[in-house]
Amino acid sequence: MYSFKNDYSEGAHPRILEALIQTNTEQVEGYGEDRFTKNAIQLLKKKMGRDDVDIHLLSGGTQTNLTAISAFLRPHEAVISASTGHVQTHETGAIEATGHKIISVETVDGKLKPAQLKEVIKAHTDEHMVKPKLVYISNSTEIGTIYSKKELVQLNAFCHQNQLILFMDGARLGSALCSTENDLRLSDLPELVDAFYIGGTKNGALLGEALVICRDPLKADFRFHMKQKGALLAKGRLLGIQFLELFRDDLFFELATHSNRLARKLSMELAKCGVQFLTNSPSNQVFPILTVDVIHQLQAKYDFHVWDKVDARHSAIRLVTSWATPENAVNELIEDIKRLVTTKQNES
Ligand SMILES: Cc1ncc(COP(=O)(O)O)c(C=O)c1O
């Protein structure tokens, strides 16, 4: 049984494990005050060409989302998210548990646009309602789509005109930035969003997300917020060492390019035999629509999520490639789907 369920099904890239072993007995300060974390933060700032951002290393996506969002908002303020957004669908109400409502917006492609934000603001008129304050987006999105530079420029302009905070969940930022359709650079992001994170967990690290706070008013006391939310790890070195290794010579981008290339191969080959997709996803998650019968047959050999029911006979499945996916596993999956789809076509 080979799994295309996720990009965190494997452990960590061997270079990360080697770096952890090499540094294992060195005694360092705790809670992210160690030399590895400090160097990793310097390196990330250098990669972005920005010395004026604050960077904090946290362990996971949900933890980063809830710690950042609850730190940035006052008690009556709310989050705007696409209805498909991770904070809305897969975080067990973690944001709501910090006291902040999430206002859900229907989208066609998982991406928020200024016109939709305008509607939300218009609908929230006074102090008898929550105040929309933070716009949550993710890049790539929950359904594999990515934001263009133009889209982010427009969102950023709208947010600033309306005193909204623009927050980007980058659990899969590597995949978004390495997509063949992407026109954003890492160094563009501090200009375009108020805070974002660079996901390590889904791109070759054992765990870890690097939160970048770009706007001054959001920076204050962040380590207090982290500690209170259990996010300040005593062995912060574990995160520092991994981010140093991921960015020392751009392993981060190399790994994301690998997973994207295989996902692209998968979608291009399936499209050739007439398979339709739920979304045009240029990142490492693809969502082919298959008949329920074909899905059942595939499930005998592969593990993956059945994502969404399309109609009585069809569902979209989610196939995710990772930094560690071997090309032959993708080739085999392509052949199996092609065979099953062609057999079905011939039968009907
Ligand atoms: C876009 C996005 N954000 C956040 C998370 C949450 O990450 P974690 O499971 O590490 O809490 C995920 C996990 O799948 C995700 O896909």
The ligand as a MOL file (V3000), in Angstrom:
LIG
                    3D

  0  0  0     0  0            999 V3000
M  V30 BEGIN CTAB
M  V30 COUNTS 16 16 0 0 0
M  V30 BEGIN ATOM
M  V30 1 C -2.5980 24.9440 5.0660 0
M  V30 2 C -2.4170 24.2750 6.4050 0
M  V30 3 N -2.3110 25.0300 7.5020 0
M  V30 4 C -2.1460 24.4730 8.7170 0
M  V30 5 C -2.0900 23.1070 8.8830 0
M  V30 6 C -2.0060 22.5440 10.2690 0
M  V30 7 O -0.8050 21.9760 10.5260 0
M  V30 8 P -0.6110 20.9760 11.7670 0
M  V30 9 O -1.3160 19.7230 11.3980 0
M  V30 10 O 0.8800 20.8690 11.8440 0
M  V30 11 O -1.1860 21.6090 12.9730 0
M  V30 12 C -2.1940 22.2660 7.7660 0
M  V30 13 C -2.1230 20.8020 7.9310 0
M  V30 14 O -2.4950 20.0260 7.1150 0
M  V30 15 C -2.3780 22.8760 6.4870 0
M  V30 16 O -2.5300 22.1320 5.3910 0
M  V30 END ATOM
M  V30 BEGIN BOND
M  V30 1 1 1 2
M  V30 2 1 2 3
M  V30 3 2 2 15
M  V30 4 2 3 4
M  V30 5 1 4 5
M  V30 6 1 5 6
M  V30 7 2 5 12
M  V30 8 1 6 7
M  V30 9 1 7 8
M  V30 10 2 8 9
M  V30 11 1 8 10
M  V30 12 1 8 11
M  V30 13 1 12 13
M  V30 14 1 12 15
M  V30 15 2 13 14
M  V30 16 1 15 16
M  V30 END BOND
M  V30 END CTAB
M  END
